[in-house]
Amino acid sequence: MSLFSTTFQTIENGISYAAQKQQTIAQNIANVDTPNYKSKTVSRTSEFRDLLHNELEAYQTDSKHIPFSGSSHRVITQQENTSYQANGNNVDMDKEMADMAENQIYYEALVDRLNGKFNSLQTVIRGGK
């Protein structure tokens, strides 16, 4: 028997994913002028994403809202096919900054959800007061 629902673990996995993605984006930005550096991306495997979609789905009031869910199955891929600079580097700063902003929103949504869960637990512990 579990004391808490799987929501805490799912949120924890999502925060871990956001942290790894942030680290990868920061690495790409730091190497924007490094010759022959190829940008990297972090993604979840589709099998786990489908499983998680059935377990926890964020309530979206608008189709433009970013969906969030956690994942412990992540894949880091390196973009080999492109080159944006004469030195062989393929880091696109506009894309990296957009990815960083999206990841920040995702992270903040997860932290907000986690805070809501803790507030609910505090209410229960205090007897509804």
QUILIN-V674154 format. One record per residue. RES is the residue in one letter. BURIAL is b if it has 24 or more other C-alpha atoms within 12 Angstrom, else e. Layout:
# QUILIN-V674154
res->(RES:RES)
burial->(BURIAL:BURIAL)
This chain:
# QUILIN-V674154
res->(M:S:L:F:S:T:T:F:Q:T:I:E:N:G:I:S:Y:A:A:Q:K:Q:Q:T:I:A:Q:N:I:A:N:V:D:T:P:N:Y:K:S:K:T:V:S:R:T:S:E:F:R:D:L:L:H:N:E:L:E:A:Y:Q:T:D:S:K:H:I:P:F:S:G:S:S:H:R:V:I:T:Q:Q:E:N:T:S:Y:Q:A:N:G:N:N:V:D:M:D:K:E:M:A:D:M:A:E:N:Q:I:Y:Y:E:A:L:V:D:R:L:N:G:K:F:N:S:L:Q:T:V:I:R:G:G:K)
burial->(e:e:e:e:e:e:b:b:b:b:b:e:b:b:b:b:b:b:b:b:b:b:e:b:b:b:b:b:b:e:e:b:e:e:e:e:b:b:b:b:b:b:b:b:e:e:e:e:b:e:e:b:e:e:e:b:e:b:e:e:e:e:e:e:e:e:b:b:b:b:b:b:e:b:e:e:e:e:e:e:e:e:e:e:e:e:e:e:b:b:b:b:e:e:e:b:e:e:b:b:e:e:b:b:e:b:b:e:b:b:b:e:b:e:e:e:e:e:e:e:e:e:e:e:e:e:e:e:e)
